[in-house]
Amino acid sequence: MILVIDVGNTNLVIGAYVQDELKHQWRINTSRSRTADEYAMLLLNLFSHAQMTAKQVEGVIISSVVPQLMHILSEMCEQYLGQDPLIVGPGIKTGLNIRYDHPKEVGADRIVNAVAAIHLYGSPLIIIDFGTATTFEYIDESGAYIGGAITPGIGISTEALFQHAAKLKRIEFDMVKPKNVIGTNSVSAVQSGILYGFSGQVDGIVNRIREEVNKETKVVATGGLASFIATKAKTIDIVNKELTLYGLKLIYEMNRRDTHSE
């Protein structure tokens, strides 16, 4: 079993792959204050619930946009899983041609998503990841990573609204099902603004990227709120919530093959 771990600013997503099948997937809150022991207890409890053991783990790969957690998670893997984790970063093989002005600035999650999307859907394409930030990535017809756009994510944007507008009620995303764009009360108006506002943002940025590159591109969306926005965004072709985890598995296999061939 291969354990893949994607560390985001808001959530830490863990997947357990047996060959090509994602057998289990868990999402826990990203906490910079937890110790390696605390993360291990969370993970081992999840294993126990899924009737798994640490001894089944044959390898681990981690991508992270939270540098403070890398040492903690590496320590957890070594002490509790008996594995030296593979870290997505400088020196790791991804097969991705990055043409960004400063390649080291590209987040590990964006690289992993690109590797997975190219493998699954070919290129050119646009990848949208709905996380703490919403990222738009453009991959050209040769499969090269060119760049994209980054906007504040849906969660932090709406949280800022609720914090600074005292009269507006906090709304959970699973409650946001407006029947009309024109809300007739504060709740329906906020619901409409969230769904149609962010789906409109997606369509606007995607269409501008297409105009700029003068190409029709497939659009792949991932992240926790991808399905939610895809209900109204006209430009999203595919929703794949496991895109990052699959990309981690691909990168693990690339580097394992290289290690075994030496």
N, C-alpha and C positions, 0 to 999 in steps of 0.2 A: 504494500500500500504506500502510495506517495501522498504526502501531506503538502498542500499548497496554501500559503498564507498571504493575504493581501491586506496591508495595514494602511488604512485611510485616516484622515483627520477625525472623522466621526465614528466609523465602525471598523472593526477588524473582522475580515471574512476568512473563514477557514474551510477548505474543501479536502475531502479524502477520495483519492482516485485509486481504483483497482483496475489496472490496465487502462482501457479507454473510457471507463464508466465512472462518472461522479457519483459515488455511493452515498456520501453524506455532505451536507453543507451547513455551516453554523455562522451566525453573525453575533458578535459581542461588542459592547461599547469600548472604544479606544480610550484607555486611561494611561496617561503618562506617569501616574503615581504608583501603579501596581508594580510589584516586584516579580522577578522570574518565578518565584515559588507560587505567587498568587495566580499568575497566568497559567502555570502548570496545573494548579488545582481546578481551575475553570475548564481547561482542556481535558483533563483526565475524567472529570465528571461528565463532560459531553461524550467522551469515549465510552464510559460505562453505560450511559443511557442508550447508546447505539450498539451495545454489546461488542465493543472493540477493546483492544489492549494496546499499550504503548509498544509492545514487542512486535506488533504487526507493521509498524512504520519502518519502511525500507529507505526512505529518503525524504528530505524536506527542502522546499524552496520558498523564499520570502521576498516579496516586493513591498517597499514601504516609502511613504512620503512623510514619515515622522522619524527623523534620524535618532531622536532620543531613545526610541524603543528597540533599535537594532541590537544593541548589546544585551538588553534584557531578554529579548526573544531568542537570541542565539544561545544565551546561557541556559534558558529553559529547554531548548532542543537538546543541548549537549547533556545536561544533567538528568532530564526526565525521559528523553526519547532515545538517548544514545546516538544522536545524529549531529554531524556538523552541517548546518544548513547552507544551502547555496543561496547567495544574496544577489538579487538583480541590481547590477551597478557596473562600474568600470571593470573591464577585464572579463566580463561574462559574455558568452556567445549568444547573440539573439538572431543573427541573420538579417537584421534590419539596417538599411542604408539611411542614416539620419542626416538630412541636409539643413537642419536648424542652424541658425547663426552660431549658437553656442550649445552644442549637443549635450553637454553636461547639465544644462538647465532643464532638459526634458525629464519630467517625473517618471519614476519607474513604472507607475500604473499606466501611463500613456504609452510607453514602449511596449508593455505586455499586451495591452489592448490591440495595438497595431499588429503585433506578431500574430495574434489569434485571428483578427479580422481578415488579414491578407490570406492566411492559410485557409480559412473557411469560405471566403467570399470573393477573393481575387481583388484586383484594383483596376481603375481608380475607385476610391471610396472615401466617404466621410464617416468618422466615428464620433459619436456623442456619448459622453459619460456623465451621468447625473449623480454627482457626489457632493461633497462639501462645496466644491466649485463645479460648475458645468463646463466641461471642456469639449471643444470641437477640433478634431484632427483631420488634416487632409493628407491622403496617400495618393501619389500620382500614379500614372499608368505603368511605370516601371517598378512600382512597389516601394518607392522611396518615401520616407517620412519628410514632408515639406514644412509643416507647421499648422497653425490654426488659431483659435480664439479661446479665451478663458473668461467666463463671467461668474459673478457670485452665484452660488448654488441656490436651489429653491428653498431648502431648509433655512439657511442663514438669512436669506432675503425676507422670508415671511416672518421669521423670528424677530428681525429688526423692526418690521412693521408693527407687530403686536406689542413690542416693548416701548415703542415711541408714540403709539396712538392709543391712548388710555381707554377710549370708548369701544375699541374693536375687540371682539371676542376671539380668543385663540381657537383655531379650527384644525382638527386632525386631517391629514391628507385623505384618509379613507372615507371621510365624510364629504369630500368635495365632489359633488355630483350636480352641478348647476344645470338646470333645464334650458336656461336662456343666458345670453350674454348680458342682457340688461337685468341686473339684480334689483329687486323691489324692496329689499331691506339690507341692513348692514352685513348680515351673515351671507346672504346669497350674492351680494356685491363683492365681498372678499373671495368667496368661492369662485366666482366668475373671473375675478382678476388673477387669481392663482393659476387656474387651468388655462384660460384663453390667453393670459398675458405671457406665460412661459412657453406655451405651444407656439404662440406668434413669434416669440423671440427665436425659437428653434427654426421655424420656417424662414424668418428673415435672414438669419445668419447663413443657413444652408444655401438659400437662393443667391446670396451675395458671393459666397465661395464659388458656386457653380458659374456665376457670371464672370468672376475673376479668372478662373482657369479655363473657361469656355468649354466645359465638358459636362455631360450628364453623368452623375456619379451615384452609385448606390449608397444609401445612408443606413448605418447600423447604430442602434442605440443600446446602451447598457447602463447599469446602475439601478439602485433601488426604486427610483421613480420613473424609470424608462417606460414601463407599460402605462402608467398613469398619463404621462404627457403624450404618448403615442396615440391615445384615443382621439386627440384633436389635432395634433401636428400632422399636416398633410405630406411632409417631406420624408418622414421616417418610413423606411421600407422593411426593416427587420429589427426585432427586439430580441436581444440575447443577454439575459441577466447573468449567465455564467461565463461571459466572454473573458474576463480577467483571469478567472481560475483556470480556464482552458489554456490561455496564453502562458500561464505559469507552468502548466504541465508540459507544454511544447518546449519551452525554454529549458526545463529540467532535462527532458529527453535529449535535446541537442547537446547539452554539456555532458551528460552521462555518456553518450556515444563517444564524444571526444576523449573523455577520461579513459574509457575502456580500450580505445584504439591506440593509446600511447604505449 
